[in-house]
Amino acid sequence: MSSLLPASRVGQQAAEVFKDTAQPLVDDLTDTAKGVAENLKEPAQQAIEEVSSTTTDAVDTVREDATSAATDVKDHTADAKDTVQHAAR
């Protein structure tokens, strides 16, 4: 790790100049990243709401289909029972 630290005063000064020069770039990148994140919040929220709505619709559709299928099975069972009872007489 010591090889990463400047060994001389000139090296220390060069590191300080580099840090001072790079800081505005780091600040700009940080600001840009924050802006991008802020710009993505609304579309992400809309996508979440759309997925939630689609999920709710799907649950409702499955519930309706299951209820209809259960009613159909119940009706067919009653018809079959009647047919068997009439055939037995």
Rosetta blueprint (number, residue, H / E / L):
1 M L
2 S H
3 S H
4 L H
5 L L
6 P L
7 A L
8 S L
9 R H
10 V H
11 G H
12 Q H
13 Q H
14 A H
15 A H
16 E H
17 V H
18 F H
19 K H
20 D H
21 T H
22 A H
23 Q H
24 P H
25 L H
26 V H
27 D H
28 D H
29 L H
30 T H
31 D H
32 T H
33 A H
34 K H
35 G H
36 V H
37 A H
38 E H
39 N H
40 L H
41 K H
42 E H
43 P H
44 A H
45 Q H
46 Q H
47 A H
48 I H
49 E H
50 E H
51 V H
52 S H
53 S H
54 T H
55 T H
56 T H
57 D H
58 A H
59 V H
60 D H
61 T H
62 V H
63 R H
64 E H
65 D H
66 A H
67 T H
68 S H
69 A H
70 A H
71 T H
72 D H
73 V H
74 K H
75 D H
76 H H
77 T H
78 A H
79 D H
80 A H
81 K H
82 D H
83 T H
84 V H
85 Q H
86 H H
87 A H
88 A H
89 R L
